[in-house]
Amino acid sequence: GASGFDKEGYVYYPTNCTQGKKCPIHVALHGCLQGKWRIGDVFAKKTGYLEVAELNN
């Protein structure tokens, strides 16, 4: 069967990571029917991962 993965995803770089600092990576996978084609960037913006990334870079 098909995996259902989208062809595109989102990447967020915390401020310090864009200034040459090496930073760990965190990958957030979501559940069914939450692909970009269906909900756009809602998962990325509403789950709190962006704020956590910025505070813990």
C-alpha distance matrix in Angstrom:
0.0 3.7 6.5 8.9 11.7 14.7 16.5 19.6 21.0 24.5 26.9 30.2 33.1 35.8 39.3 40.5 37.4 38.4 41.9 41.1 40.5 37.7 35.3 32.5 29.0 27.0 23.4 22.5 18.9 18.6 16.7 14.5 15.7 18.2 17.1 19.9 19.2 19.9 22.6 23.9 25.8 26.6 24.6 26.4 29.8 29.9 28.6 31.6 29.9 32.0 35.2 34.4 33.6 36.9 39.0 37.6 37.4
3.7 0.0 3.8 5.6 8.2 11.0 12.8 16.0 17.5 21.0 23.6 27.0 29.9 32.8 36.2 37.5 34.5 35.2 38.7 38.2 37.7 35.1 32.8 30.2 26.5 24.7 20.9 20.0 16.5 16.3 14.9 12.7 13.5 15.5 13.9 16.5 15.8 16.9 19.6 20.6 22.5 23.5 21.7 23.4 26.7 27.1 26.1 29.0 27.3 29.1 32.4 31.9 30.9 34.1 36.3 35.1 34.7
6.5 3.8 0.0 3.8 5.5 9.0 11.2 13.8 14.7 18.1 20.5 23.7 26.6 29.4 32.8 34.1 31.1 32.0 35.5 35.0 34.3 31.7 29.2 26.5 22.9 20.9 17.2 16.3 12.9 13.0 12.0 10.5 11.8 13.2 11.7 14.5 14.7 15.7 17.7 18.6 20.0 21.0 18.8 20.3 23.8 24.2 22.8 25.6 23.8 25.6 29.0 28.3 27.3 30.5 32.7 31.4 31.1
8.9 5.6 3.8 0.0 3.8 6.4 9.4 11.8 12.8 16.1 19.0 22.2 25.4 28.1 31.5 33.1 30.3 31.0 34.6 34.5 34.0 31.6 29.1 26.7 22.9 20.8 17.0 15.6 12.2 11.6 10.6 8.5 8.9 10.2 8.4 11.1 11.0 12.0 14.2 15.2 17.0 18.0 16.2 17.9 21.2 21.7 20.8 23.8 22.3 23.9 27.3 27.0 26.2 29.2 31.5 30.6 30.4
11.7 8.2 5.5 3.8 0.0 3.8 6.5 8.5 9.3 12.8 15.5 18.8 21.9 24.8 28.1 29.6 26.7 27.3 31.0 30.7 30.3 28.1 25.6 23.4 19.7 17.8 14.1 13.2 10.2 10.5 10.9 9.9 10.3 10.2 7.6 9.7 10.5 12.2 13.8 13.9 15.0 16.6 14.7 15.7 19.2 20.1 19.2 21.9 19.9 21.2 24.8 24.5 23.3 26.2 28.7 27.8 27.2
14.7 11.0 9.0 6.4 3.8 0.0 3.8 5.4 7.1 10.7 13.9 17.2 20.5 23.5 26.6 28.4 25.6 25.7 29.5 29.6 29.5 27.7 25.4 23.6 19.9 18.3 14.7 13.8 11.6 11.6 12.5 11.5 10.7 9.9 6.4 7.0 7.7 10.3 11.8 11.2 12.6 14.8 13.6 14.2 17.5 19.0 18.7 21.2 19.4 20.1 23.8 24.1 22.7 25.2 28.1 27.5 26.7
16.5 12.8 11.2 9.4 6.5 3.8 0.0 3.8 7.0 10.7 13.4 17.1 19.9 23.3 26.1 27.9 24.9 24.6 28.3 28.2 28.6 26.8 25.0 23.6 20.0 19.1 15.8 15.7 14.1 14.8 16.1 15.3 14.4 13.4 9.8 9.2 9.8 13.0 14.5 12.9 14.2 17.0 16.1 16.0 19.1 21.2 21.1 23.2 21.0 21.2 25.0 25.4 23.5 25.7 28.8 28.2 26.9
19.6 16.0 13.8 11.8 8.5 5.4 3.8 0.0 3.8 7.1 10.0 13.5 16.5 19.9 22.5 24.5 21.7 21.2 25.0 25.2 25.7 24.2 22.3 21.2 17.7 16.9 14.0 13.9 13.0 13.9 15.9 15.8 14.8 12.9 9.4 7.8 9.5 12.6 13.1 10.8 11.3 14.5 13.7 13.0 16.0 18.5 18.6 20.3 18.1 17.9 21.7 22.3 20.3 22.3 25.6 25.2 23.9
21.0 17.5 14.7 12.8 9.3 7.1 7.0 3.8 0.0 3.8 6.9 10.3 13.5 16.6 19.5 21.5 18.8 18.8 22.6 23.0 23.0 21.5 19.3 18.2 14.6 13.5 10.7 10.6 10.4 11.5 14.2 15.0 14.4 11.7 8.9 7.5 10.5 12.8 12.2 10.0 9.3 12.3 11.0 9.7 13.0 15.5 15.2 16.7 14.4 14.2 18.0 18.6 16.6 18.8 21.9 21.5 20.4
24.5 21.0 18.1 16.1 12.8 10.7 10.7 7.1 3.8 0.0 3.8 6.7 10.1 13.1 16.0 18.2 15.8 15.7 19.5 20.3 20.2 19.2 16.9 16.2 12.9 12.0 10.1 10.1 11.1 12.3 15.6 16.9 16.4 13.1 11.1 9.3 12.7 14.4 12.9 10.2 8.2 11.1 10.0 7.5 10.4 13.4 13.4 14.1 11.7 10.9 14.7 15.6 13.5 15.3 18.6 18.5 17.3
26.9 23.6 20.5 19.0 15.5 13.9 13.4 10.0 6.9 3.8 0.0 3.8 6.6 9.9 12.8 14.7 12.1 12.2 15.9 16.5 16.5 15.4 13.3 13.0 10.1 10.0 9.3 10.4 12.4 14.4 17.9 19.8 19.7 16.4 14.6 13.0 16.5 18.1 16.4 13.7 11.1 13.8 12.4 9.2 11.7 14.8 14.3 14.1 11.1 9.8 13.4 13.9 11.2 12.8 16.2 15.8 14.1
30.2 27.0 23.7 22.2 18.8 17.2 17.1 13.5 10.3 6.7 3.8 0.0 3.8 6.4 9.4 11.6 9.7 10.0 13.6 14.8 14.4 14.0 11.7 12.1 9.9 9.9 10.4 11.3 14.1 15.9 19.6 21.8 21.7 18.1 17.0 15.4 18.9 20.1 17.7 15.1 11.9 13.9 12.7 9.1 10.6 13.7 13.3 12.1 9.3 7.1 10.3 11.1 8.2 9.2 12.8 12.8 11.2
33.1 29.9 26.6 25.4 21.9 20.5 19.9 16.5 13.5 10.1 6.6 3.8 0.0 3.8 6.4 8.1 5.9 6.4 9.9 11.1 10.8 10.9 9.0 10.5 9.5 10.7 12.2 13.8 17.0 19.1 22.9 25.3 25.4 21.8 20.7 19.1 22.6 23.9 21.5 18.8 15.6 17.5 16.3 12.6 13.7 16.7 16.1 14.3 11.4 8.8 11.1 11.6 8.0 8.2 11.7 11.5 8.9
35.8 32.8 29.4 28.1 24.8 23.5 23.3 19.9 16.6 13.1 9.9 6.4 3.8 0.0 3.8 5.7 5.3 6.8 9.3 11.1 10.0 10.8 8.7 10.6 10.5 11.5 13.8 15.1 18.6 20.6 24.3 27.0 27.3 23.6 23.0 21.5 25.1 26.0 23.2 20.8 17.2 18.6 17.4 13.7 14.0 16.6 15.9 13.3 10.8 8.0 9.0 9.4 6.1 4.9 8.3 8.6 6.2
39.3 36.2 32.8 31.5 28.1 26.6 26.1 22.5 19.5 16.0 12.8 9.4 6.4 3.8 0.0 3.8 5.5 5.5 7.0 9.8 9.4 11.4 10.5 13.2 13.8 15.2 17.5 18.9 22.4 24.2 27.9 30.5 30.6 26.9 26.2 24.3 27.8 28.8 25.9 23.3 19.7 21.2 20.4 16.7 16.5 19.2 18.9 16.1 14.1 11.0 11.2 12.2 9.3 6.8 9.6 10.5 8.0
40.5 37.5 34.1 33.1 29.6 28.4 27.9 24.5 21.5 18.2 14.7 11.6 8.1 5.7 3.8 0.0 3.8 5.4 5.3 7.2 6.0 8.5 8.2 11.5 13.1 15.2 18.1 20.0 23.6 25.8 29.6 32.4 32.8 29.2 28.5 26.9 30.5 31.5 28.8 26.3 22.8 24.2 23.0 19.3 19.5 21.9 21.1 18.2 15.9 13.3 13.3 13.3 10.3 8.2 10.0 9.8 6.6
37.4 34.5 31.1 30.3 26.7 25.6 24.9 21.7 18.8 15.8 12.1 9.7 5.9 5.3 5.5 3.8 0.0 3.8 5.4 5.9 5.0 6.2 5.9 9.2 10.4 12.9 15.5 17.9 21.3 23.9 27.7 30.3 30.8 27.3 26.3 24.9 28.4 29.7 27.3 24.8 21.4 23.2 21.8 18.1 19.0 21.6 20.6 18.2 15.3 13.1 14.0 13.7 10.1 9.3 11.7 10.7 7.1
38.4 35.2 32.0 31.0 27.3 25.7 24.6 21.2 18.8 15.7 12.2 10.0 6.4 6.8 5.5 5.4 3.8 0.0 3.8 5.7 7.1 9.0 9.5 12.6 13.2 15.6 17.7 19.9 23.0 25.4 29.1 31.5 31.6 28.1 26.7 24.7 28.1 29.7 27.4 24.4 21.3 23.4 22.6 18.8 19.4 22.5 22.1 19.8 17.2 14.4 15.6 16.1 12.6 11.3 14.2 13.9 10.5
41.9 38.7 35.5 34.6 31.0 29.5 28.3 25.0 22.6 19.5 15.9 13.6 9.9 9.3 7.0 5.3 5.4 3.8 0.0 3.8 5.8 9.0 10.5 14.2 15.6 18.3 20.7 23.1 26.4 28.8 32.6 35.1 35.3 31.7 30.4 28.5 31.9 33.4 31.1 28.1 24.9 26.9 26.1 22.3 22.7 25.6 25.1 22.5 20.0 17.3 17.9 18.1 14.8 13.1 15.2 14.9 11.4
41.1 38.2 35.0 34.5 30.7 29.6 28.2 25.2 23.0 20.3 16.5 14.8 11.1 11.1 9.8 7.2 5.9 5.7 3.8 0.0 3.8 6.4 9.1 12.7 14.5 17.8 20.3 23.1 26.3 29.1 32.9 35.4 35.9 32.5 31.1 29.5 32.8 34.6 32.5 29.6 26.5 28.6 27.4 23.7 24.6 27.4 26.5 24.1 21.2 19.0 19.8 19.4 15.9 14.9 16.8 15.7 12.0
40.5 37.7 34.3 34.0 30.3 29.5 28.6 25.7 23.0 20.2 16.5 14.4 10.8 10.0 9.4 6.0 5.0 7.1 5.8 3.8 0.0 3.8 6.2 10.0 12.5 15.6 18.6 21.4 24.8 27.7 31.4 34.2 35.0 31.7 30.6 29.4 32.9 34.3 32.1 29.6 26.3 28.0 26.4 22.8 23.8 26.2 24.9 22.3 19.3 17.5 18.0 17.0 13.7 13.0 14.3 12.6 9.0
37.7 35.1 31.7 31.6 28.1 27.7 26.8 24.2 21.5 19.2 15.4 14.0 10.9 10.8 11.4 8.5 6.2 9.0 9.0 6.4 3.8 0.0 3.8 7.0 9.7 13.2 16.1 19.3 22.5 25.7 29.3 32.2 33.3 30.1 29.1 28.2 31.7 33.2 31.1 28.9 25.8 27.4 25.4 22.1 23.6 25.8 24.1 21.8 18.5 17.3 18.3 16.7 13.3 13.7 14.9 12.5 9.0
35.3 32.8 29.2 29.1 25.6 25.4 25.0 22.3 19.3 16.9 13.3 11.7 9.0 8.7 10.5 8.2 5.9 9.5 10.5 9.1 6.2 3.8 0.0 3.8 6.5 9.7 12.9 15.9 19.3 22.3 26.0 29.0 30.2 27.0 26.2 25.6 29.3 30.4 28.2 26.2 23.0 24.4 22.1 19.0 20.5 22.5 20.5 18.3 15.0 14.2 15.1 13.3 9.9 11.0 12.2 9.4 6.2
32.5 30.2 26.5 26.7 23.4 23.6 23.6 21.2 18.2 16.2 13.0 12.1 10.5 10.6 13.2 11.5 9.2 12.6 14.2 12.7 10.0 7.0 3.8 0.0 3.8 6.8 10.2 13.3 16.5 19.8 23.3 26.3 27.9 25.0 24.4 24.3 27.9 28.9 26.9 25.3 22.3 23.4 20.7 18.0 20.0 21.6 19.1 17.3 13.8 13.9 15.2 12.7 9.8 12.0 12.9 9.7 7.7
29.0 26.5 22.9 22.9 19.7 19.9 20.0 17.7 14.6 12.9 10.1 9.9 9.5 10.5 13.8 13.1 10.4 13.2 15.6 14.5 12.5 9.7 6.5 3.8 0.0 3.8 6.6 9.9 13.0 16.4 19.9 22.8 24.3 21.4 20.7 20.8 24.3 25.4 23.6 22.0 19.2 20.5 17.6 15.1 17.6 19.2 16.8 15.6 11.9 12.3 14.4 12.2 9.3 12.2 13.7 11.0 9.4
27.0 24.7 20.9 20.8 17.8 18.3 19.1 16.9 13.5 12.0 10.0 9.9 10.7 11.5 15.2 15.2 12.9 15.6 18.3 17.8 15.6 13.2 9.7 6.8 3.8 0.0 3.8 6.5 9.8 13.0 16.5 19.6 21.3 18.4 18.2 18.7 22.3 22.9 21.0 19.9 17.2 17.9 14.7 12.6 15.3 16.4 13.6 12.9 9.2 10.7 12.8 10.5 8.4 12.0 13.4 11.0 10.6
23.4 20.9 17.2 17.0 14.1 14.7 15.8 14.0 10.7 10.1 9.3 10.4 12.2 13.8 17.5 18.1 15.5 17.7 20.7 20.3 18.6 16.1 12.9 10.2 6.6 3.8 0.0 3.8 6.4 9.9 13.4 16.2 17.9 15.3 14.9 15.6 19.1 19.8 18.3 17.4 15.2 16.1 12.7 11.2 14.5 15.5 12.9 13.3 9.8 11.6 14.4 12.6 11.0 14.5 16.2 14.4 14.0
22.5 20.0 16.3 15.6 13.2 13.8 15.7 13.9 10.6 10.1 10.4 11.3 13.8 15.1 18.9 20.0 17.9 19.9 23.1 23.1 21.4 19.3 15.9 13.3 9.9 6.5 3.8 0.0 3.8 6.5 10.1 13.3 14.9 12.2 12.5 13.6 17.1 17.1 15.4 15.2 13.1 13.2 9.6 8.9 12.2 12.7 9.9 11.0 8.2 10.7 13.5 12.1 11.4 15.0 16.6 15.3 15.7
18.9 16.5 12.9 12.2 10.2 11.6 14.1 13.0 10.4 11.1 12.4 14.1 17.0 18.6 22.4 23.6 21.3 23.0 26.4 26.3 24.8 22.5 19.3 16.5 13.0 9.8 6.4 3.8 0.0 3.8 6.9 9.8 11.9 9.7 10.1 12.2 15.2 15.1 14.1 14.4 13.2 13.3 9.7 10.3 13.8 13.9 11.4 13.5 11.3 13.9 16.7 15.6 15.1 18.6 20.2 19.1 19.5
18.6 16.3 13.0 11.6 10.5 11.6 14.8 13.9 11.5 12.3 14.4 15.9 19.1 20.6 24.2 25.8 23.9 25.4 28.8 29.1 27.7 25.7 22.3 19.8 16.4 13.0 9.9 6.5 3.8 0.0 3.8 6.9 8.7 6.6 8.2 10.8 13.5 12.5 11.5 12.7 12.0 11.3 7.8 9.8 12.9 12.3 10.1 13.1 12.0 14.6 17.3 16.7 16.9 20.1 21.6 21.0 21.8
16.7 14.9 12.0 10.6 10.9 12.5 16.1 15.9 14.2 15.6 17.9 19.6 22.9 24.3 27.9 29.6 27.7 29.1 32.6 32.9 31.4 29.3 26.0 23.3 19.9 16.5 13.4 10.1 6.9 3.8 0.0 3.8 6.7 6.2 8.6 12.0 13.8 12.2 11.9 14.1 14.2 13.1 10.2 12.9 15.6 14.4 12.6 16.0 15.3 18.1 20.5 19.9 20.5 23.6 25.0 24.4 25.4
14.5 12.7 10.5 8.5 9.9 11.5 15.3 15.8 15.0 16.9 19.8 21.8 25.3 27.0 30.5 32.4 30.3 31.5 35.1 35.4 34.2 32.2 29.0 26.3 22.8 19.6 16.2 13.3 9.8 6.9 3.8 0.0 3.8 5.6 7.6 11.3 12.1 10.4 11.2 13.8 14.9 14.0 11.9 14.9 17.5 16.5 15.4 18.9 18.4 20.9 23.5 23.2 23.6 26.7 28.3 27.8 28.6
15.7 13.5 11.8 8.9 10.3 10.7 14.4 14.8 14.4 16.4 19.7 21.7 25.4 27.3 30.6 32.8 30.8 31.6 35.3 35.9 35.0 33.3 30.2 27.9 24.3 21.3 17.9 14.9 11.9 8.7 6.7 3.8 0.0 3.8 5.7 9.1 9.1 6.9 8.3 11.2 13.1 12.3 11.2 14.3 16.6 15.8 15.6 19.3 19.1 21.0 23.8 24.1 24.4 27.1 29.0 29.0 29.6
18.2 15.5 13.2 10.2 10.2 9.9 13.4 12.9 11.7 13.1 16.4 18.1 21.8 23.6 26.9 29.2 27.3 28.1 31.7 32.5 31.7 30.1 27.0 25.0 21.4 18.4 15.3 12.2 9.7 6.6 6.2 5.6 3.8 0.0 3.8 6.7 8.1 6.1 5.9 8.3 9.6 8.8 7.4 10.5 12.8 12.4 12.3 15.8 15.6 17.3 20.1 20.6 20.9 23.4 25.5 25.6 26.2
17.1 13.9 11.7 8.4 7.6 6.4 9.8 9.4 8.9 11.1 14.6 17.0 20.7 23.0 26.2 28.5 26.3 26.7 30.4 31.1 30.6 29.1 26.2 24.4 20.7 18.2 14.9 12.5 10.1 8.2 8.6 7.6 5.7 3.8 0.0 3.8 5.3 5.4 6.2 7.2 8.9 9.7 8.8 10.8 13.5 14.1 14.2 17.4 16.5 17.7 20.9 21.6 21.1 23.6 26.1 26.1 26.1
19.9 16.5 14.5 11.1 9.7 7.0 9.2 7.8 7.5 9.3 13.0 15.4 19.1 21.5 24.3 26.9 24.9 24.7 28.5 29.5 29.4 28.2 25.6 24.3 20.8 18.7 15.6 13.6 12.2 10.8 12.0 11.3 9.1 6.7 3.8 0.0 3.8 5.3 5.4 4.3 6.5 8.5 8.7 9.8 12.1 13.6 14.5 17.2 16.4 16.7 20.1 21.3 20.5 22.5 25.3 25.7 25.4
19.2 15.8 14.7 11.0 10.5 7.7 9.8 9.5 10.5 12.7 16.5 18.9 22.6 25.1 27.8 30.5 28.4 28.1 31.9 32.8 32.9 31.7 29.3 27.9 24.3 22.3 19.1 17.1 15.2 13.5 13.8 12.1 9.1 8.1 5.3 3.8 0.0 3.8 6.2 6.1 9.4 11.1 11.8 13.4 15.3 16.5 17.7 20.6 20.0 20.3 23.6 24.9 24.3 26.2 29.0 29.5 29.1
19.9 16.9 15.7 12.0 12.2 10.3 13.0 12.6 12.8 14.4 18.1 20.1 23.9 26.0 28.8 31.5 29.7 29.7 33.4 34.6 34.3 33.2 30.4 28.9 25.4 22.9 19.8 17.1 15.1 12.5 12.2 10.4 6.9 6.1 5.4 5.3 3.8 0.0 3.8 6.0 9.4 9.6 10.6 13.1 14.5 14.9 16.2 19.4 19.5 20.2 23.1 24.5 24.4 26.3 28.8 29.5 29.6
22.6 19.6 17.7 14.2 13.8 11.8 14.5 13.1 12.2 12.9 16.4 17.7 21.5 23.2 25.9 28.8 27.3 27.4 31.1 32.5 32.1 31.1 28.2 26.9 23.6 21.0 18.3 15.4 14.1 11.5 11.9 11.2 8.3 5.9 6.2 5.4 6.2 3.8 0.0 3.8 6.4 5.9 7.4 10.0 10.9 11.2 12.9 16.0 16.4 17.0 19.7 21.3 21.5 23.2 25.6 26.5 26.9
23.9 20.6 18.6 15.2 13.9 11.2 12.9 10.8 10.0 10.2 13.7 15.1 18.8 20.8 23.3 26.3 24.8 24.4 28.1 29.6 29.6 28.9 26.2 25.3 22.0 19.9 17.4 15.2 14.4 12.7 14.1 13.8 11.2 8.3 7.2 4.3 6.1 6.0 3.8 0.0 3.8 5.7 7.7 8.7 9.7 11.3 13.2 15.7 15.7 15.5 18.5 20.3 20.0 21.4 24.2 25.2 25.1
25.8 22.5 20.0 17.0 15.0 12.6 14.2 11.3 9.3 8.2 11.1 11.9 15.6 17.2 19.7 22.8 21.4 21.3 24.9 26.5 26.3 25.8 23.0 22.3 19.2 17.2 15.2 13.1 13.2 12.0 14.2 14.9 13.1 9.6 8.9 6.5 9.4 9.4 6.4 3.8 0.0 3.8 5.6 5.3 6.2 8.5 10.4 12.4 12.3 11.7 14.7 16.7 16.3 17.6 20.4 21.5 21.5
26.6 23.5 21.0 18.0 16.6 14.8 17.0 14.5 12.3 11.1 13.8 13.9 17.5 18.6 21.2 24.2 23.2 23.4 26.9 28.6 28.0 27.4 24.4 23.4 20.5 17.9 16.1 13.2 13.3 11.3 13.1 14.0 12.3 8.8 9.7 8.5 11.1 9.6 5.9 5.7 3.8 0.0 3.8 5.5 5.2 5.7 8.1 10.7 11.6 11.7 14.1 16.1 16.6 17.9 20.2 21.5 22.1
24.6 21.7 18.8 16.2 14.7 13.6 16.1 13.7 11.0 10.0 12.4 12.7 16.3 17.4 20.4 23.0 21.8 22.6 26.1 27.4 26.4 25.4 22.1 20.7 17.6 14.7 12.7 9.6 9.7 7.8 10.2 11.9 11.2 7.4 8.8 8.7 11.8 10.6 7.4 7.7 5.6 3.8 0.0 3.8 5.6 5.5 5.8 8.9 9.1 10.3 12.9 14.0 14.5 16.6 18.6 19.4 20.1
26.4 23.4 20.3 17.9 15.7 14.2 16.0 13.0 9.7 7.5 9.2 9.1 12.6 13.7 16.7 19.3 18.1 18.8 22.3 23.7 22.8 22.1 19.0 18.0 15.1 12.6 11.2 8.9 10.3 9.8 12.9 14.9 14.3 10.5 10.8 9.8 13.4 13.1 10.0 8.7 5.3 5.5 3.8 0.0 3.8 5.9 6.2 7.7 7.0 7.1 10.3 11.7 11.5 13.3 15.8 16.6 17.0
29.8 26.7 23.8 21.2 19.2 17.5 19.1 16.0 13.0 10.4 11.7 10.6 13.7 14.0 16.5 19.5 19.0 19.4 22.7 24.6 23.8 23.6 20.5 20.0 17.6 15.3 14.5 12.2 13.8 12.9 15.6 17.5 16.6 12.8 13.5 12.1 15.3 14.5 10.9 9.7 6.2 5.2 5.6 3.8 0.0 3.8 6.1 6.8 7.7 7.0 9.1 11.5 12.0 12.9 15.2 16.9 17.5
29.9 27.1 24.2 21.7 20.1 19.0 21.2 18.5 15.5 13.4 14.8 13.7 16.7 16.6 19.2 21.9 21.6 22.5 25.6 27.4 26.2 25.8 22.5 21.6 19.2 16.4 15.5 12.7 13.9 12.3 14.4 16.5 15.8 12.4 14.1 13.6 16.5 14.9 11.2 11.3 8.5 5.7 5.5 5.9 3.8 0.0 3.8 5.7 8.1 8.7 9.8 11.8 13.3 14.5 16.0 17.6 19.0
28.6 26.1 22.8 20.8 19.2 18.7 21.1 18.6 15.2 13.4 14.3 13.3 16.1 15.9 18.9 21.1 20.6 22.1 25.1 26.5 24.9 24.1 20.5 19.1 16.8 13.6 12.9 9.9 11.4 10.1 12.6 15.4 15.6 12.3 14.2 14.5 17.7 16.2 12.9 13.2 10.4 8.1 5.8 6.2 6.1 3.8 0.0 3.8 5.6 7.9 9.1 9.7 11.5 13.5 14.6 15.6 17.3
31.6 29.0 25.6 23.8 21.9 21.2 23.2 20.3 16.7 14.1 14.1 12.1 14.3 13.3 16.1 18.2 18.2 19.8 22.5 24.1 22.3 21.8 18.3 17.3 15.6 12.9 13.3 11.0 13.5 13.1 16.0 18.9 19.3 15.8 17.4 17.2 20.6 19.4 16.0 15.7 12.4 10.7 8.9 7.7 6.8 5.7 3.8 0.0 3.8 5.5 5.5 6.3 8.7 10.2 10.9 12.3 14.3
29.9 27.3 23.8 22.3 19.9 19.4 21.0 18.1 14.4 11.7 11.1 9.3 11.4 10.8 14.1 15.9 15.3 17.2 20.0 21.2 19.3 18.5 15.0 13.8 11.9 9.2 9.8 8.2 11.3 12.0 15.3 18.4 19.1 15.6 16.5 16.4 20.0 19.5 16.4 15.7 12.3 11.6 9.1 7.0 7.7 8.1 5.6 3.8 0.0 3.8 5.5 5.1 6.0 8.6 9.9 10.3 11.7
32.0 29.1 25.6 23.9 21.2 20.1 21.2 17.9 14.2 10.9 9.8 7.1 8.8 8.0 11.0 13.3 13.1 14.4 17.3 19.0 17.5 17.3 14.2 13.9 12.3 10.7 11.6 10.7 13.9 14.6 18.1 20.9 21.0 17.3 17.7 16.7 20.3 20.2 17.0 15.5 11.7 11.7 10.3 7.1 7.0 8.7 7.9 5.5 3.8 0.0 3.8 5.5 5.1 6.3 8.7 10.0 10.6
35.2 32.4 29.0 27.3 24.8 23.8 25.0 21.7 18.0 14.7 13.4 10.3 11.1 9.0 11.2 13.3 14.0 15.6 17.9 19.8 18.0 18.3 15.1 15.2 14.4 12.8 14.4 13.5 16.7 17.3 20.5 23.5 23.8 20.1 20.9 20.1 23.6 23.1 19.7 18.5 14.7 14.1 12.9 10.3 9.1 9.8 9.1 5.5 5.5 3.8 0.0 3.8 5.4 5.2 6.3 8.6 10.2
34.4 31.9 28.3 27.0 24.5 24.1 25.4 22.3 18.6 15.6 13.9 11.1 11.6 9.4 12.2 13.3 13.7 16.1 18.1 19.4 17.0 16.7 13.3 12.7 12.2 10.5 12.6 12.1 15.6 16.7 19.9 23.2 24.1 20.6 21.6 21.3 24.9 24.5 21.3 20.3 16.7 16.1 14.0 11.7 11.5 11.8 9.7 6.3 5.1 5.5 3.8 0.0 3.8 5.5 5.2 6.0 8.4
33.6 30.9 27.3 26.2 23.3 22.7 23.5 20.3 16.6 13.5 11.2 8.2 8.0 6.1 9.3 10.3 10.1 12.6 14.8 15.9 13.7 13.3 9.9 9.8 9.3 8.4 11.0 11.4 15.1 16.9 20.5 23.6 24.4 20.9 21.1 20.5 24.3 24.4 21.5 20.0 16.3 16.6 14.5 11.5 12.0 13.3 11.5 8.7 6.0 5.1 5.4 3.8 0.0 3.8 5.5 5.2 5.8
36.9 34.1 30.5 29.2 26.2 25.2 25.7 22.3 18.8 15.3 12.8 9.2 8.2 4.9 6.8 8.2 9.3 11.3 13.1 14.9 13.0 13.7 11.0 12.0 12.2 12.0 14.5 15.0 18.6 20.1 23.6 26.7 27.1 23.4 23.6 22.5 26.2 26.3 23.2 21.4 17.6 17.9 16.6 13.3 12.9 14.5 13.5 10.2 8.6 6.3 5.2 5.5 3.8 0.0 3.8 5.6 5.7
39.0 36.3 32.7 31.5 28.7 28.1 28.8 25.6 21.9 18.6 16.2 12.8 11.7 8.3 9.6 10.0 11.7 14.2 15.2 16.8 14.3 14.9 12.2 12.9 13.7 13.4 16.2 16.6 20.2 21.6 25.0 28.3 29.0 25.5 26.1 25.3 29.0 28.8 25.6 24.2 20.4 20.2 18.6 15.8 15.2 16.0 14.6 10.9 9.9 8.7 6.3 5.2 5.5 3.8 0.0 3.8 6.0
37.6 35.1 31.4 30.6 27.8 27.5 28.2 25.2 21.5 18.5 15.8 12.8 11.5 8.6 10.5 9.8 10.7 13.9 14.9 15.7 12.6 12.5 9.4 9.7 11.0 11.0 14.4 15.3 19.1 21.0 24.4 27.8 29.0 25.6 26.1 25.7 29.5 29.5 26.5 25.2 21.5 21.5 19.4 16.6 16.9 17.6 15.6 12.3 10.3 10.0 8.6 6.0 5.2 5.6 3.8 0.0 3.8
37.4 34.7 31.1 30.4 27.2 26.7 26.9 23.9 20.4 17.3 14.1 11.2 8.9 6.2 8.0 6.6 7.1 10.5 11.4 12.0 9.0 9.0 6.2 7.7 9.4 10.6 14.0 15.7 19.5 21.8 25.4 28.6 29.6 26.2 26.1 25.4 29.1 29.6 26.9 25.1 21.5 22.1 20.1 17.0 17.5 19.0 17.3 14.3 11.7 10.6 10.2 8.4 5.8 5.7 6.0 3.8 0.0
